Amino acid sequence: MTPVPDPAAPAFRFQVQPEFHEVPLGIGQDEDTFDERLRQFARDYWGEREDLEPLRALTAAMYGANAERLVEGGAVYNALGVFPVGGGRDGSGPPERISRATLTVSVRELGNPDPHLTAAGIAETLDKAAGNGEAGEVQPVSLPAGPAVVHIAGSRAVWDLPEAAAPDADDEREQYFVRIEVWLPFPRDDRLLLLCLSTPDVQDLFHYQAVLADIAHTITFGDAEEPAPSLTTTSSASPFSSY
């Protein structure tokens, strides 16, 4: 169970698959505690080999800088997902490859006279953005926690390569990403919950749609101590069909 770490924010809970590894954001922590959590995350990521200390230090610094940017944007949870792909359903064989994704959960201020009207407005706005040339697919859905909107979009990142680093390669390298979002208005507050899952492994789109759909089904609002609904992973090719 993952509660909101900011006690001033309206309470909500959700569950994530064990393949997700939480990245520290430092919310409500002093600087020393935050730095230590970042160092522990880097140790978990790279292991304890002495020769990997420069990579651990770089990882901690990079995620620390990114955490500041995310928190400024309203993020309350960030995690790195590492999913084995292939190798047999029962896990008897080694995975064929490893797929990675990043999950970010944010809370944003938004006028919300009624969750159904707000969700409809979000869907219309995202549809108009797609009509203006921004690639994406928008689908209103109904979650146990209320009306929501699913948005799926792709993007391309291009960067220049120094000639010394790749003398026989093209001057540019590109990377494609797919982003899946769930926009969910709070039931009684002028706020919006945004779940965003991003991955460079675009071939695993259906898998990650199912992953995020499962997480979205566990969201609960309020201060009740009851656990969020249990999470079960599915590999359905149409993960939102049950909505």
Summary of the structure (lengths in Angstrom):
residues: 243
radius of gyration: 19.4
end to end distance: 22.9
largest distance: 60.3
contacts: 680
relative contact order: 0.16
helix: 30%
strand: 31%
